[in-house]
């Protein structure tokens, strides 16, 4: 490991403590002056959705379908998906979708080197700096949209004075095993996923993971952890990330919960990003199953 790599590793370690609230980000970084705007926003016309996909084409299919089936009539959506050409199933899925057309959906599929894809902050920062949308939603490819998602989101964002918001409540499946029929084939719809008996309501307390919605002008100015070199370095594997927490620290807020209807998340035990020859995925899956059982009580 080079001296430079050692520094990035140390910087990432130190940022975990800083982002826990040890001191405000404004002491050393260029960050928004306040987490709330003096002038609330108007009614949004454009929203960009940003996903990453690596070996999750079976989940991304549901997201793409849910967007097509529930495309808004009064809101322009740009759907940005970062992927790798090495992921042949995802490539085939995206090619089949982009040939279609929709008046309110713009497809923006971007291939990255696999090592860049595996560090989500790289793609998210690229999308943030280049977005033309009023708001940008950083999400994961296992999140799906429903009939009322975009109408309620537009209403929630109208007059919003927070620079970071998130859906307070979503529907989530229980942890689906690799053998679950919902994760195979194409005979199920996104709506079918949310009509299963295993679906329960989940409350988020902060903007994290698939529920980070940021003002477009804030994203364009500050990017996504752009100033932190350690979070803009390629990775050989998709490790557990801490960018979400650091991003909130930079913005100076955990985000404002808003009511967005019909948002769903497909939870799954098998993680496509892990090295299947390693014993670590088995431990992680066992841990996820145990946590799921405890939280379900």
Secondary structure, DSSP 8 states (H G I E B T S, - for coil): --HHHHHHHHHHHHHHHIIIIIS-GGGTS---S-SB-SS------EEEEEEE-SS-HHHHHHHHHHHHHT--SSSEEEEEEEE-TT-HHHHHHHHHHHTS--SSEEEEEEE--HHHHTSHHHHHHHHHHH--SSEEEE--TTEE--TTHHHHHHHHHTT--BSEEEESEEEE---B-TT-GGGSSS-S-HHHHHTSTT-EEEE-SSS-TT-EEEEHHHHHHHTTTTT-GGGGS--SS-----HHHHHHHHHTS--EEE--TT-EE--BS--TTS-TTSSHHHHHHHHHHHHHHHHT-
